[in-house]
Amino acid sequence: MAFLKEAEFEEALIKLLSERGWEKEVLKNYTEEQLIQNWADILYDNNMGIDRLNGQRLTSGEMQ
């Protein structure tokens, strides 16, 4: 699907996320640092196997 305006893309994304179980109340005004840390936590949780991150968290430099 092609979008001609950014607003159209945003509306479609919000609609899709809402249909897939996301709630508007979950999205808050977090800082960039908090969002990066959240993403680091997700990566760690999903890749902590011995053949991946081997129990080691990514450093802030690696996340940047």
Predicted model as a PDB file, atoms N, CA, C, CB and O in Angstrom, pLDDT in the B-factor column:
MODEL        1                                                                  
ATOM      1  N   MET A   1       0.839  -1.172   0.000  1.00 70.00           N  
ATOM      2  CA  MET A   1       0.000   0.000   0.000  1.00 70.00           C  
ATOM      3  C   MET A   1       0.885   1.236   0.000  1.00 70.00           C  
ATOM      4  CB  MET A   1      -0.955  -0.002   1.209  1.00 70.00           C  
ATOM      5  O   MET A   1       1.803   1.344   0.813  1.00 70.00           O  
ATOM      6  N   ALA A   2       0.619   2.153  -0.893  1.00 87.00           N  
ATOM      7  CA  ALA A   2       1.399   3.386  -0.981  1.00 87.00           C  
ATOM      8  C   ALA A   2       0.635   4.527  -0.323  1.00 87.00           C  
ATOM      9  CB  ALA A   2       1.724   3.729  -2.454  1.00 87.00           C  
ATOM     10  O   ALA A   2      -0.591   4.599  -0.401  1.00 87.00           O  
ATOM     11  N   PHE A   3       1.365   5.396   0.313  1.00 91.00           N  
ATOM     12  CA  PHE A   3       0.776   6.553   0.977  1.00 91.00           C  
ATOM     13  C   PHE A   3       1.312   7.814   0.326  1.00 91.00           C  
ATOM     14  CB  PHE A   3       1.079   6.545   2.500  1.00 91.00           C  
ATOM     15  O   PHE A   3       2.508   7.924   0.057  1.00 91.00           O  
ATOM     16  N   LEU A   4       0.436   8.753   0.078  1.00 91.00           N  
ATOM     17  CA  LEU A   4       0.855  10.018  -0.509  1.00 91.00           C  
ATOM     18  C   LEU A   4       1.180  11.059   0.551  1.00 91.00           C  
ATOM     19  CB  LEU A   4      -0.221  10.544  -1.429  1.00 91.00           C  
ATOM     20  O   LEU A   4       1.914  12.013   0.292  1.00 91.00           O  
ATOM     21  N   LYS A   5       0.625  10.871   1.755  1.00 92.00           N  
ATOM     22  CA  LYS A   5       0.865  11.816   2.840  1.00 92.00           C  
ATOM     23  C   LYS A   5       1.256  11.065   4.106  1.00 92.00           C  
ATOM     24  CB  LYS A   5      -0.382  12.689   3.091  1.00 92.00           C  
ATOM     25  O   LYS A   5       0.796   9.949   4.348  1.00 92.00           O  
ATOM     26  N   GLU A   6       2.096  11.682   4.897  1.00 92.00           N  
ATOM     27  CA  GLU A   6       2.519  11.064   6.153  1.00 92.00           C  
ATOM     28  C   GLU A   6       1.318  10.831   7.067  1.00 92.00           C  
ATOM     29  CB  GLU A   6       3.567  11.943   6.863  1.00 92.00           C  
ATOM     30  O   GLU A   6       1.259   9.818   7.764  1.00 92.00           O  
ATOM     31  N   ALA A   7       0.372  11.748   7.071  1.00 92.00           N  
ATOM     32  CA  ALA A   7      -0.815  11.619   7.919  1.00 92.00           C  
ATOM     33  C   ALA A   7      -1.606  10.352   7.566  1.00 92.00           C  
ATOM     34  CB  ALA A   7      -1.715  12.866   7.775  1.00 92.00           C  
ATOM     35  O   ALA A   7      -2.145   9.692   8.454  1.00 92.00           O  
ATOM     36  N   GLU A   8      -1.675  10.013   6.280  1.00 93.00           N  
ATOM     37  CA  GLU A   8      -2.372   8.790   5.862  1.00 93.00           C  
ATOM     38  C   GLU A   8      -1.676   7.555   6.422  1.00 93.00           C  
ATOM     39  CB  GLU A   8      -2.443   8.705   4.323  1.00 93.00           C  
ATOM     40  O   GLU A   8      -2.326   6.618   6.888  1.00 93.00           O  
ATOM     41  N   PHE A   9      -0.345   7.567   6.371  1.00 93.00           N  
ATOM     42  CA  PHE A   9       0.428   6.450   6.917  1.00 93.00           C  
ATOM     43  C   PHE A   9       0.195   6.325   8.423  1.00 93.00           C  
ATOM     44  CB  PHE A   9       1.933   6.636   6.622  1.00 93.00           C  
ATOM     45  O   PHE A   9      -0.024   5.223   8.927  1.00 93.00           O  
ATOM     46  N   GLU A  10       0.241   7.454   9.142  1.00 90.00           N  
ATOM     47  CA  GLU A  10       0.046   7.429  10.591  1.00 90.00           C  
ATOM     48  C   GLU A  10      -1.334   6.891  10.954  1.00 90.00           C  
ATOM     49  CB  GLU A  10       0.233   8.829  11.178  1.00 90.00           C  
ATOM     50  O   GLU A  10      -1.464   6.081  11.871  1.00 90.00           O  
ATOM     51  N   GLU A  11      -2.364   7.339  10.239  1.00 90.00           N  
ATOM     52  CA  GLU A  11      -3.726   6.866  10.509  1.00 90.00           C  
ATOM     53  C   GLU A  11      -3.841   5.359  10.263  1.00 90.00           C  
ATOM     54  CB  GLU A  11      -4.743   7.625   9.632  1.00 90.00           C  
ATOM     55  O   GLU A  11      -4.462   4.642  11.048  1.00 90.00           O  
ATOM     56  N   ALA A  12      -3.242   4.887   9.174  1.00 92.00           N  
ATOM     57  CA  ALA A  12      -3.283   3.457   8.861  1.00 92.00           C  
ATOM     58  C   ALA A  12      -2.539   2.648   9.919  1.00 92.00           C  
ATOM     59  CB  ALA A  12      -2.680   3.192   7.471  1.00 92.00           C  
ATOM     60  O   ALA A  12      -2.992   1.572  10.311  1.00 92.00           O  
ATOM     61  N   LEU A  13      -1.402   3.158  10.381  1.00 89.00           N  
ATOM     62  CA  LEU A  13      -0.623   2.468  11.411  1.00 89.00           C  
ATOM     63  C   LEU A  13      -1.394   2.391  12.720  1.00 89.00           C  
ATOM     64  CB  LEU A  13       0.715   3.174  11.634  1.00 89.00           C  
ATOM     65  O   LEU A  13      -1.451   1.331  13.343  1.00 89.00           O  
ATOM     66  N   ILE A  14      -1.983   3.495  13.139  1.00 85.00           N  
ATOM     67  CA  ILE A  14      -2.770   3.510  14.375  1.00 85.00           C  
ATOM     68  C   ILE A  14      -3.933   2.542  14.277  1.00 85.00           C  
ATOM     69  CB  ILE A  14      -3.285   4.926  14.677  1.00 85.00           C  
ATOM     70  O   ILE A  14      -4.224   1.820  15.231  1.00 85.00           O  
ATOM     71  N   LYS A  15      -4.600   2.519  13.133  1.00 88.00           N  
ATOM     72  CA  LYS A  15      -5.723   1.600  12.934  1.00 88.00           C  
ATOM     73  C   LYS A  15      -5.256   0.153  13.039  1.00 88.00           C  
ATOM     74  CB  LYS A  15      -6.391   1.845  11.568  1.00 88.00           C  
ATOM     75  O   LYS A  15      -5.890  -0.662  13.709  1.00 88.00           O  
ATOM     76  N   LEU A  16      -4.149  -0.164  12.379  1.00 88.00           N  
ATOM     77  CA  LEU A  16      -3.616  -1.522  12.408  1.00 88.00           C  
ATOM     78  C   LEU A  16      -3.198  -1.928  13.815  1.00 88.00           C  
ATOM     79  CB  LEU A  16      -2.432  -1.642  11.458  1.00 88.00           C  
ATOM     80  O   LEU A  16      -3.515  -3.032  14.258  1.00 88.00           O  
ATOM     81  N   LEU A  17      -2.494  -1.057  14.519  1.00 84.00           N  
ATOM     82  CA  LEU A  17      -2.066  -1.372  15.880  1.00 84.00           C  
ATOM     83  C   LEU A  17      -3.266  -1.584  16.790  1.00 84.00           C  
ATOM     84  CB  LEU A  17      -1.176  -0.257  16.435  1.00 84.00           C  
ATOM     85  O   LEU A  17      -3.261  -2.489  17.624  1.00 84.00           O  
ATOM     86  N   SER A  18      -4.289  -0.760  16.635  1.00 83.00           N  
ATOM     87  CA  SER A  18      -5.503  -0.904  17.448  1.00 83.00           C  
ATOM     88  C   SER A  18      -6.196  -2.235  17.172  1.00 83.00           C  
ATOM     89  CB  SER A  18      -6.471   0.257  17.177  1.00 83.00           C  
ATOM     90  O   SER A  18      -6.711  -2.871  18.092  1.00 83.00           O  
ATOM     91  N   GLU A  19      -6.209  -2.653  15.924  1.00 85.00           N  
ATOM     92  CA  GLU A  19      -6.833  -3.930  15.557  1.00 85.00           C  
ATOM     93  C   GLU A  19      -6.049  -5.118  16.093  1.00 85.00           C  
ATOM     94  CB  GLU A  19      -6.957  -4.041  14.044  1.00 85.00           C  
ATOM     95  O   GLU A  19      -6.617  -6.191  16.296  1.00 85.00           O  
ATOM     96  N   ARG A  20      -4.755  -4.940  16.324  1.00 83.00           N  
ATOM     97  CA  ARG A  20      -3.885  -6.031  16.779  1.00 83.00           C  
ATOM     98  C   ARG A  20      -3.683  -6.042  18.285  1.00 83.00           C  
ATOM     99  CB  ARG A  20      -2.547  -5.936  16.099  1.00 83.00           C  
ATOM    100  O   ARG A  20      -2.793  -6.738  18.774  1.00 83.00           O  
ATOM    101  N   GLY A  21      -4.485  -5.290  19.033  1.00 79.00           N  
ATOM    102  CA  GLY A  21      -4.424  -5.370  20.481  1.00 79.00           C  
ATOM    103  C   GLY A  21      -3.732  -4.234  21.197  1.00 79.00           C  
ATOM    104  O   GLY A  21      -3.699  -4.224  22.427  1.00 79.00           O  
ATOM    105  N   TRP A  22      -3.177  -3.271  20.472  1.00 76.00           N  
ATOM    106  CA  TRP A  22      -2.547  -2.138  21.141  1.00 76.00           C  
ATOM    107  C   TRP A  22      -3.631  -1.207  21.650  1.00 76.00           C  
ATOM    108  CB  TRP A  22      -1.576  -1.388  20.189  1.00 76.00           C  
ATOM    109  O   TRP A  22      -4.683  -1.059  21.027  1.00 76.00           O  
ATOM    110  N   GLU A  23      -3.370  -0.591  22.772  1.00 72.00           N  
ATOM    111  CA  GLU A  23      -4.315   0.350  23.361  1.00 72.00           C  
ATOM    112  C   GLU A  23      -3.705   1.746  23.369  1.00 72.00           C  
ATOM    113  CB  GLU A  23      -4.706  -0.084  24.794  1.00 72.00           C  
ATOM    114  O   GLU A  23      -2.505   1.905  23.591  1.00 72.00           O  
ATOM    115  N   LYS A  24      -4.524   2.744  23.128  1.00 65.00           N  
ATOM    116  CA  LYS A  24      -4.023   4.115  23.096  1.00 65.00           C  
ATOM    117  C   LYS A  24      -3.397   4.519  24.416  1.00 65.00           C  
ATOM    118  CB  LYS A  24      -5.140   5.073  22.747  1.00 65.00           C  
ATOM    119  O   LYS A  24      -2.450   5.304  24.437  1.00 65.00           O  
ATOM    120  N   GLU A  25      -3.916   3.990  25.524  1.00 66.00           N  
ATOM    121  CA  GLU A  25      -3.395   4.351  26.835  1.00 66.00           C  
ATOM    122  C   GLU A  25      -1.974   3.846  27.062  1.00 66.00           C  
ATOM    123  CB  GLU A  25      -4.302   3.813  27.908  1.00 66.00           C  
ATOM    124  O   GLU A  25      -1.265   4.367  27.924  1.00 66.00           O  
ATOM    125  N   VAL A  26      -1.554   2.853  26.311  1.00 62.00           N  
ATOM    126  CA  VAL A  26      -0.218   2.292  26.488  1.00 62.00           C  
ATOM    127  C   VAL A  26       0.853   3.254  25.969  1.00 62.00           C  
ATOM    128  CB  VAL A  26      -0.108   0.939  25.771  1.00 62.00           C  
ATOM    129  O   VAL A  26       1.943   3.340  26.535  1.00 62.00           O  
ATOM    130  N   LEU A  27       0.541   3.965  24.908  1.00 61.00           N  
ATOM    131  CA  LEU A  27       1.502   4.876  24.304  1.00 61.00           C  
ATOM    132  C   LEU A  27       1.541   6.178  25.092  1.00 61.00           C  
ATOM    133  CB  LEU A  27       1.152   5.143  22.827  1.00 61.00           C  
ATOM    134  O   LEU A  27       0.527   6.864  25.227  1.00 61.00           O  
ATOM    135  N   LYS A  28       2.716   6.510  25.607  1.00 71.00           N  
ATOM    136  CA  LYS A  28       2.896   7.715  26.420  1.00 71.00           C  
ATOM    137  C   LYS A  28       4.028   8.542  25.811  1.00 71.00           C  
ATOM    138  CB  LYS A  28       3.205   7.351  27.920  1.00 71.00           C  
ATOM    139  O   LYS A  28       4.631   8.139  24.817  1.00 71.00           O  
ATOM    140  N   ASN A  29       4.303   9.653  26.388  1.00 77.00           N  
ATOM    141  CA  ASN A  29       5.367  10.533  25.910  1.00 77.00           C  
ATOM    142  C   ASN A  29       6.681  10.201  26.604  1.00 77.00           C  
ATOM    143  CB  ASN A  29       4.997  12.009  26.143  1.00 77.00           C  
ATOM    144  O   ASN A  29       7.107  10.908  27.518  1.00 77.00           O  
ATOM    145  N   TYR A  30       7.311   9.136  26.170  1.00 83.00           N  
ATOM    146  CA  TYR A  30       8.572   8.720  26.752  1.00 83.00           C  
ATOM    147  C   TYR A  30       9.723   9.474  26.100  1.00 83.00           C  
ATOM    148  CB  TYR A  30       8.765   7.207  26.601  1.00 83.00           C  
ATOM    149  O   TYR A  30       9.609   9.976  24.982  1.00 83.00           O  
ATOM    150  N   THR A  31      10.829   9.541  26.825  1.00 86.00           N  
ATOM    151  CA  THR A  31      12.025  10.171  26.272  1.00 86.00           C  
ATOM    152  C   THR A  31      12.687   9.201  25.293  1.00 86.00           C  
ATOM    153  CB  THR A  31      13.019  10.585  27.406  1.00 86.00           C  
ATOM    154  O   THR A  31      12.407   8.002  25.298  1.00 86.00           O  
ATOM    155  N   GLU A  32      13.554   9.737  24.471  1.00 87.00           N  
ATOM    156  CA  GLU A  32      14.289   8.896  23.524  1.00 87.00           C  
ATOM    157  C   GLU A  32      15.113   7.851  24.279  1.00 87.00           C  
ATOM    158  CB  GLU A  32      15.207   9.762  22.623  1.00 87.00           C  
ATOM    159  O   GLU A  32      15.191   6.697  23.857  1.00 87.00           O  
ATOM    160  N   GLU A  33      15.722   8.251  25.384  1.00 86.00           N  
ATOM    161  CA  GLU A  33      16.531   7.332  26.191  1.00 86.00           C  
ATOM    162  C   GLU A  33      15.676   6.168  26.706  1.00 86.00           C  
ATOM    163  CB  GLU A  33      17.181   8.084  27.376  1.00 86.00           C  
ATOM    164  O   GLU A  33      16.113   5.018  26.674  1.00 86.00           O  
ATOM    165  N   GLN A  34      14.466   6.463  27.178  1.00 87.00           N  
ATOM    166  CA  GLN A  34      13.576   5.414  27.678  1.00 87.00           C  
ATOM    167  C   GLN A  34      13.154   4.471  26.553  1.00 87.00           C  
ATOM    168  CB  GLN A  34      12.337   6.034  28.338  1.00 87.00           C  
ATOM    169  O   GLN A  34      13.065   3.261  26.761  1.00 87.00           O  
ATOM    170  N   LEU A  35      12.893   5.014  25.368  1.00 86.00           N  
ATOM    171  CA  LEU A  35      12.506   4.174  24.236  1.00 86.00           C  
ATOM    172  C   LEU A  35      13.651   3.261  23.811  1.00 86.00           C  
ATOM    173  CB  LEU A  35      12.061   5.041  23.057  1.00 86.00           C  
ATOM    174  O   LEU A  35      13.433   2.090  23.500  1.00 86.00           O  
ATOM    175  N   ILE A  36      14.873   3.798  23.798  1.00 86.00           N  
ATOM    176  CA  ILE A  36      16.039   2.984  23.434  1.00 86.00           C  
ATOM    177  C   ILE A  36      16.251   1.886  24.468  1.00 86.00           C  
ATOM    178  CB  ILE A  36      17.310   3.862  23.312  1.00 86.00           C  
ATOM    179  O   ILE A  36      16.549   0.749  24.105  1.00 86.00           O  
ATOM    180  N   GLN A  37      16.102   2.206  25.750  1.00 87.00           N  
ATOM    181  CA  GLN A  37      16.267   1.191  26.794  1.00 87.00           C  
ATOM    182  C   GLN A  37      15.192   0.114  26.667  1.00 87.00           C  
ATOM    183  CB  GLN A  37      16.212   1.839  28.196  1.00 87.00           C  
ATOM    184  O   GLN A  37      15.480  -1.070  26.842  1.00 87.00           O  
ATOM    185  N   ASN A  38      13.970   0.509  26.368  1.00 85.00           N  
ATOM    186  CA  ASN A  38      12.902  -0.464  26.172  1.00 85.00           C  
ATOM    187  C   ASN A  38      13.240  -1.402  25.020  1.00 85.00           C  
ATOM    188  CB  ASN A  38      11.565   0.246  25.908  1.00 85.00           C  
ATOM    189  O   ASN A  38      13.042  -2.613  25.125  1.00 85.00           O  
ATOM    190  N   TRP A  39      13.749  -0.850  23.923  1.00 86.00           N  
ATOM    191  CA  TRP A  39      14.121  -1.667  22.771  1.00 86.00           C  
ATOM    192  C   TRP A  39      15.287  -2.596  23.140  1.00 86.00           C  
ATOM    193  CB  TRP A  39      14.502  -0.767  21.564  1.00 86.00           C  
ATOM    194  O   TRP A  39      15.308  -3.751  22.715  1.00 86.00           O  
ATOM    195  N   ALA A  40      16.241  -2.111  23.914  1.00 86.00           N  
ATOM    196  CA  ALA A  40      17.350  -2.950  24.366  1.00 86.00           C  
ATOM    197  C   ALA A  40      16.832  -4.112  25.210  1.00 86.00           C  
ATOM    198  CB  ALA A  40      18.367  -2.116  25.173  1.00 86.00           C  
ATOM    199  O   ALA A  40      17.308  -5.239  25.076  1.00 86.00           O  
ATOM    200  N   ASP A  41      15.864  -3.842  26.072  1.00 86.00           N  
ATOM    201  CA  ASP A  41      15.278  -4.902  26.897  1.00 86.00           C  
ATOM    202  C   ASP A  41      14.569  -5.941  26.042  1.00 86.00           C  
ATOM    203  CB  ASP A  41      14.302  -4.311  27.911  1.00 86.00           C  
ATOM    204  O   ASP A  41      14.674  -7.139  26.302  1.00 86.00           O  
ATOM    205  N   ILE A  42      13.850  -5.486  25.026  1.00 85.00           N  
ATOM    206  CA  ILE A  42      13.155  -6.414  24.124  1.00 85.00           C  
ATOM    207  C   ILE A  42      14.166  -7.272  23.374  1.00 85.00           C  
ATOM    208  CB  ILE A  42      12.259  -5.642  23.124  1.00 85.00           C  
ATOM    209  O   ILE A  42      13.986  -8.484  23.257  1.00 85.00           O  
ATOM    210  N   LEU A  43      15.225  -6.654  22.866  1.00 85.00           N  
ATOM    211  CA  LEU A  43      16.266  -7.413  22.152  1.00 85.00           C  
ATOM    212  C   LEU A  43      16.908  -8.443  23.068  1.00 85.00           C  
ATOM    213  CB  LEU A  43      17.344  -6.464  21.592  1.00 85.00           C  
ATOM    214  O   LEU A  43      17.153  -9.578  22.658  1.00 85.00           O  
ATOM    215  N   TYR A  44      17.180  -8.053  24.300  1.00 82.00           N  
ATOM    216  CA  TYR A  44      17.789  -8.970  25.254  1.00 82.00           C  
ATOM    217  C   TYR A  44      16.861 -10.153  25.512  1.00 82.00           C  
ATOM    218  CB  TYR A  44      18.117  -8.244  26.572  1.00 82.00           C  
ATOM    219  O   TYR A  44      17.292 -11.305  25.460  1.00 82.00           O  
ATOM    220  N   ASP A  45      15.601  -9.874  25.787  1.00 82.00           N  
ATOM    221  CA  ASP A  45      14.636 -10.938  26.084  1.00 82.00           C  
ATOM    222  C   ASP A  45      14.478 -11.906  24.914  1.00 82.00           C  
ATOM    223  CB  ASP A  45      13.281 -10.334  26.439  1.00 82.00           C  
ATOM    224  O   ASP A  45      14.297 -13.106  25.121  1.00 82.00           O  
ATOM    225  N   ASN A  46      14.546 -11.396  23.702  1.00 80.00           N  
ATOM    226  CA  ASN A  46      14.330 -12.231  22.516  1.00 80.00           C  
ATOM    227  C   ASN A  46      15.588 -12.926  22.015  1.00 80.00           C  
ATOM    228  CB  ASN A  46      13.764 -11.396  21.413  1.00 80.00           C  
ATOM    229  O   ASN A  46      15.499 -13.827  21.180  1.00 80.00           O  
ATOM    230  N   ASN A  47      16.750 -12.530  22.503  1.00 78.00           N  
ATOM    231  CA  ASN A  47      18.008 -13.054  21.954  1.00 78.00           C  
ATOM    232  C   ASN A  47      18.994 -13.504  23.011  1.00 78.00           C  
ATOM    233  CB  ASN A  47      18.657 -12.017  21.099  1.00 78.00           C  
ATOM    234  O   ASN A  47      20.203 -13.444  22.783  1.00 78.00           O  
ATOM    235  N   MET A  48      18.513 -13.956  24.169  1.00 72.00           N  
ATOM    236  CA  MET A  48      19.445 -14.277  25.240  1.00 72.00           C  
ATOM    237  C   MET A  48      20.021 -15.688  25.165  1.00 72.00           C  
ATOM    238  CB  MET A  48      18.770 -14.097  26.547  1.00 72.00           C  
ATOM    239  O   MET A  48      20.760 -16.090  26.064  1.00 72.00           O  
ATOM    240  N   GLY A  49      19.707 -16.443  24.131  1.00 69.00           N  
ATOM    241  CA  GLY A  49      20.250 -17.788  23.983  1.00 69.00           C  
ATOM    242  C   GLY A  49      21.754 -17.778  23.822  1.00 69.00           C  
ATOM    243  O   GLY A  49      22.338 -16.756  23.463  1.00 69.00           O  
ATOM    244  N   ILE A  50      22.382 -18.906  24.083  1.00 68.00           N  
ATOM    245  CA  ILE A  50      23.844 -19.009  24.039  1.00 68.00           C  
ATOM    246  C   ILE A  50      24.409 -18.691  22.657  1.00 68.00           C  
ATOM    247  CB  ILE A  50      24.277 -20.402  24.457  1.00 68.00           C  
ATOM    248  O   ILE A  50      25.538 -18.214  22.544  1.00 68.00           O  
ATOM    249  N   ASP A  51      23.632 -18.953  21.609  1.00 70.00           N  
ATOM    250  CA  ASP A  51      24.117 -18.689  20.260  1.00 70.00           C  
ATOM    251  C   ASP A  51      23.781 -17.277  19.784  1.00 70.00           C  
ATOM    252  CB  ASP A  51      23.539 -19.702  19.299  1.00 70.00           C  
ATOM    253  O   ASP A  51      23.986 -16.942  18.618  1.00 70.00           O  
ATOM    254  N   ARG A  52      23.269 -16.464  20.686  1.00 75.00           N  
ATOM    255  CA  ARG A  52      22.914 -15.090  20.315  1.00 75.00           C  
ATOM    256  C   ARG A  52      23.646 -14.116  21.234  1.00 75.00           C  
ATOM    257  CB  ARG A  52      21.371 -14.868  20.395  1.00 75.00           C  
ATOM    258  O   ARG A  52      24.832 -13.859  21.030  1.00 75.00           O  
ATOM    259  N   LEU A  53      22.974 -13.575  22.229  1.00 71.00           N  
ATOM    260  CA  LEU A  53      23.633 -12.621  23.130  1.00 71.00           C  
ATOM    261  C   LEU A  53      24.284 -13.300  24.327  1.00 71.00           C  
ATOM    262  CB  LEU A  53      22.633 -11.593  23.616  1.00 71.00           C  
ATOM    263  O   LEU A  53      25.009 -12.652  25.082  1.00 71.00           O  
ATOM    264  N   ASN A  54      24.040 -14.580  24.511  1.00 71.00           N  
ATOM    265  CA  ASN A  54      24.674 -15.363  25.567  1.00 71.00           C  
ATOM    266  C   ASN A  54      24.536 -14.704  26.940  1.00 71.00           C  
ATOM    267  CB  ASN A  54      26.141 -15.571  25.245  1.00 71.00           C  
ATOM    268  O   ASN A  54      25.485 -14.674  27.722  1.00 71.00           O  
ATOM    269  N   GLY A  55      23.336 -14.174  27.224  1.00 74.00           N  
ATOM    270  CA  GLY A  55      23.087 -13.594  28.535  1.00 74.00           C  
ATOM    271  C   GLY A  55      23.696 -12.220  28.760  1.00 74.00           C  
ATOM    272  O   GLY A  55      23.643 -11.703  29.876  1.00 74.00           O  
ATOM    273  N   GLN A  56      24.274 -11.617  27.728  1.00 78.00           N  
ATOM    274  CA  GLN A  56      24.900 -10.297  27.870  1.00 78.00           C  
ATOM    275  C   GLN A  56      23.990  -9.223  27.287  1.00 78.00           C  
ATOM    276  CB  GLN A  56      26.285 -10.265  27.175  1.00 78.00           C  
ATOM    277  O   GLN A  56      23.495  -9.361  26.168  1.00 78.00           O  
ATOM    278  N   ARG A  57      23.776  -8.166  28.040  1.00 80.00           N  
ATOM    279  CA  ARG A  57      22.969  -7.048  27.549  1.00 80.00           C  
ATOM    280  C   ARG A  57      23.792  -6.206  26.583  1.00 80.00           C  
ATOM    281  CB  ARG A  57      22.455  -6.178  28.726  1.00 80.00           C  
ATOM    282  O   ARG A  57      25.016  -6.139  26.693  1.00 80.00           O  
ATOM    283  N   LEU A  58      23.113  -5.564  25.633  1.00 77.00           N  
ATOM    284  CA  LEU A  58      23.786  -4.638  24.738  1.00 77.00           C  
ATOM    285  C   LEU A  58      24.143  -3.378  25.512  1.00 77.00           C  
ATOM    286  CB  LEU A  58      22.902  -4.303  23.510  1.00 77.00           C  
ATOM    287  O   LEU A  58      23.370  -2.920  26.354  1.00 77.00           O  
ATOM    288  N   THR A  59      25.304  -2.823  25.230  1.00 80.00           N  
ATOM    289  CA  THR A  59      25.710  -1.573  25.897  1.00 80.00           C  
ATOM    290  C   THR A  59      24.967  -0.403  25.254  1.00 80.00           C  
ATOM    291  CB  THR A  59      27.265  -1.359  25.805  1.00 80.00           C  
ATOM    292  O   THR A  59      24.392  -0.534  24.174  1.00 80.00           O  
ATOM    293  N   SER A  60      24.989   0.722  25.925  1.00 81.00           N  
ATOM    294  CA  SER A  60      24.330   1.907  25.348  1.00 81.00           C  
ATOM    295  C   SER A  60      25.007   2.313  24.037  1.00 81.00           C  
ATOM    296  CB  SER A  60      24.358   3.091  26.353  1.00 81.00           C  
ATOM    297  O   SER A  60      24.339   2.794  23.122  1.00 81.00           O  
ATOM    298  N   GLY A  61      26.308   2.127  23.939  1.00 83.00           N  
ATOM    299  CA  GLY A  61      27.019   2.413  22.695  1.00 83.00           C  
ATOM    300  C   GLY A  61      26.558   1.517  21.556  1.00 83.00           C  
ATOM    301  O   GLY A  61      26.384   1.980  20.429  1.00 83.00           O  
ATOM    302  N   GLU A  62      26.362   0.251  21.845  1.00 81.00           N  
ATOM    303  CA  GLU A  62      25.866  -0.678  20.826  1.00 81.00           C  
ATOM    304  C   GLU A  62      24.448  -0.304  20.386  1.00 81.00           C  
ATOM    305  CB  GLU A  62      25.889  -2.123  21.360  1.00 81.00           C  
ATOM    306  O   GLU A  62      24.103  -0.425  19.210  1.00 81.00           O  
ATOM    307  N   MET A  63      23.645   0.146  21.327  1.00 78.00           N  
ATOM    308  CA  MET A  63      22.270   0.536  20.996  1.00 78.00           C  
ATOM    309  C   MET A  63      22.260   1.802  20.137  1.00 78.00           C  
ATOM    310  CB  MET A  63      21.445   0.758  22.285  1.00 78.00           C  
ATOM    311  O   MET A  63      21.401   1.954  19.269  1.00 78.00           O  
ATOM    312  N   GLN A  64      23.198   2.700  20.373  1.00 76.00           N  
ATOM    313  CA  GLN A  64      23.257   3.920  19.581  1.00 76.00           C  
ATOM    314  C   GLN A  64      23.651   3.592  18.164  1.00 76.00           C  
ATOM    315  CB  GLN A  64      24.236   4.924  20.190  1.00 76.00           C  
ATOM    316  O   GLN A  64      23.757   4.490  17.329  1.00 76.00           O  
TER     317      GLN A  64                                                      
ENDMDL                                                                          
END                                                                             
